[in-house]
Amino acid sequence: MLQAEPAKVLFDGLGLNIAKNLNSIYGEKYVKNPKDSAGGYAGCIRCCGNCCKTSCIVFAWCDCGPTKKISTGNIGLLIEFGRLVKKLPPGLHLINPCSQRLMIVDIRTKVLDIPPQNLLTKDNVTIKVDAFITYRIVCPELAYFSVQDFRSLLMNLCKGLFKTVVAERTLTELLNDRHGISK
C-alpha cells in the first residue's frame, strides 16, 4: 500500500515552490490498497497471474513474463487494476502480468533545448533568444499521472517566462545584467 508522501516540484529559477500531498491532488483512490475494492474477477485474475509467477523459469527469456527489470536511474510505478500500488526501485521484480503493469519513469537529469525565438524588449527592440533547461523528475507519480507531456509543458512555461522577462527590460539592461537575469 502506498503511503501518502509529500510531492515536491521545485522551479528554482522562478522562485516557485509547489509542495502538495498526493491525497489532496488525486484523492483517496490512489492511496488505498486496490485489493480492497477491485471486486469482480479481481481474485481470479490475481490467481492466474500468481500461477504465471510460479512458472517464472519458463517465461524468463521473454519480455511478457512476470519478471521485469528496472535499470539504474529509473523508478518503476506498479499499477494494479488502473491504480498506483507502489514505487519500485531499480532491480529485478516479479509482477502479476494479468493484473499489474509496470511503468518506468526516468529520473536522471536531462537537458531540454529551447529553440530560438524573436522577442520584443521594453524599448521596442527585437532580439533573438535561445536557451537550454536542465531538469530532473523529483516525484515520478506526479510526472506520470498529472501531466500528459511534461516536456512540452516545461518548454511552454519557459517560453512564456522568457517573454515576460525580456518585455520588462530594455536592451541595455539585458546586455549589462545577463548573469543576474539568468539566475
C-alpha positions in Angstrom: 0.0 0.0 0.0 1.4 3.4 -1.0 1.7 5.8 1.9 1.0 9.4 1.2 4.2 11.4 0.9 4.7 15.0 0.0 5.4 15.6 -3.6 7.7 18.5 -4.2 8.2 20.2 -7.5 10.9 22.9 -7.5 11.4 25.7 -10.0 14.4 27.4 -8.6 14.8 30.0 -11.3 11.2 31.2 -10.8 11.4 31.0 -7.0 8.2 28.9 -7.2 8.0 26.1 -4.7 5.0 23.8 -5.0 4.6 21.1 -2.4 1.4 19.1 -2.4 0.2 15.9 -0.9 -0.8 13.1 -3.1 -4.1 12.8 -1.3 -5.0 16.4 -2.0 -4.2 16.1 -5.7 -5.6 12.7 -6.6 -7.9 11.8 -3.7 -8.1 8.7 -1.6 -8.3 6.3 -4.6 -4.6 6.4 -5.3 -3.6 5.8 -1.7 -5.9 3.0 -0.7 -5.0 -0.6 -1.5 -6.7 -1.7 -4.7 -7.1 -5.2 -3.4 -9.8 -3.9 -1.1 -12.1 -2.5 -3.7 -11.2 -4.2 -7.0 -14.2 -6.6 -6.9 -15.5 -8.8 -9.7 -13.0 -11.1 -11.3 -10.0 -9.5 -9.5 -9.3 -12.6 -7.3 -9.4 -14.9 -10.4 -7.1 -12.6 -12.4 -4.7 -12.4 -9.4 -4.7 -16.2 -9.1 -3.9 -16.6 -12.8 -1.1 -14.1 -12.5 0.3 -15.8 -9.4 0.4 -19.1 -11.3 2.4 -17.3 -14.0 4.8 -16.1 -11.3 5.5 -19.7 -10.2 6.4 -20.6 -13.8 9.0 -17.8 -13.8 11.7 -20.1 -15.4 9.5 -20.7 -18.4 8.9 -17.1 -19.1 12.2 -15.7 -18.0 13.6 -15.4 -21.6 10.7 -13.2 -23.0 9.5 -9.8 -22.0 5.9 -10.8 -21.5 6.8 -12.9 -18.4 6.4 -12.0 -14.8 10.0 -10.7 -14.3 10.6 -7.1 -15.1 13.9 -5.2 -15.0 14.3 -1.6 -13.9 17.6 -0.1 -14.8 19.6 2.3 -12.6 18.4 5.9 -13.0 14.8 4.8 -13.4 11.9 4.2 -11.0 9.1 1.8 -11.6 5.5 2.6 -10.9 3.5 -0.6 -10.2 -0.1 -0.2 -11.4 -2.7 -2.8 -10.5 -6.2 -2.5 -12.0 -5.5 1.1 -13.0 -4.4 2.2 -9.6 -0.9 3.1 -8.3 0.2 0.4 -5.8 3.8 1.3 -5.1 7.1 2.7 -6.4 9.7 0.1 -7.2 13.5 0.7 -7.0 16.0 -0.4 -9.7 16.4 -4.1 -9.9 14.6 -7.3 -10.9 10.9 -7.5 -9.8 8.2 -10.1 -10.1 4.8 -8.7 -11.2 1.5 -10.3 -12.0 1.2 -10.0 -15.8 -2.6 -10.5 -15.7 -3.5 -7.7 -13.4 -0.4 -5.4 -13.0 1.5 -3.1 -15.3 4.9 -1.6 -14.7 5.5 2.0 -15.9 9.2 3.1 -15.9 10.0 6.7 -15.3 13.5 8.1 -16.0 14.6 10.3 -13.0 18.0 11.2 -14.3 18.9 14.9 -15.1 18.1 15.8 -18.7 18.7 18.8 -20.9 15.9 20.4 -23.0 16.9 22.8 -25.8 14.6 25.7 -26.3 14.6 26.8 -30.0 15.5 30.5 -30.7 12.6 32.9 -30.6 12.2 36.6 -31.5 11.2 38.7 -28.5 10.4 42.4 -28.1 12.1 44.4 -25.4 10.7 47.3 -23.4 12.3 49.8 -25.7 10.8 48.1 -28.8 13.9 46.3 -30.0 13.6 42.8 -31.4 16.1 40.3 -30.1 16.6 36.6 -30.7 16.8 34.5 -27.5 17.7 30.8 -27.2 18.4 28.7 -24.1 18.5 25.3 -22.6 17.0 23.9 -19.5 18.3 21.2 -17.2 15.6 19.3 -15.3 15.2 16.3 -13.1 12.0 14.5 -12.1 11.6 14.7 -8.3 8.2 13.0 -8.0 7.6 10.3 -10.6 3.9 9.8 -9.6 3.1 13.4 -10.5 5.2 13.4 -13.7 3.3 10.3 -14.9 -0.2 10.8 -13.7 -0.8 14.6 -13.5 0.6 15.8 -16.9 0.3 14.1 -20.2 3.5 15.5 -21.7 5.6 17.3 -19.1 8.4 18.1 -21.5 6.2 20.3 -23.7 4.7 21.8 -20.6 8.1 22.7 -19.3 9.1 24.2 -22.7 6.0 26.3 -22.9 6.4 27.6 -19.4 10.0 28.7 -20.1 9.0 30.3 -23.4 6.4 32.3 -21.5 8.9 33.2 -18.8 11.4 34.5 -21.5 8.7 36.7 -23.0 7.8 38.3 -19.7 11.5 38.7 -18.6 12.5 40.3 -21.9 9.4 42.5 -22.2 10.1 44.1 -18.7 13.6 45.2 -19.5 15.4 47.4 -22.1 18.1 46.1 -24.4 20.9 47.8 -22.3 19.6 46.3 -19.1 19.6 42.8 -20.8 23.1 43.2 -22.0 24.6 44.7 -18.8 22.9 42.3 -16.3 22.9 39.0 -18.2 24.1 36.9 -15.3 21.6 38.4 -12.8 18.7 38.0 -15.2 19.7 34.4 -16.0 19.6 33.5 -12.3 
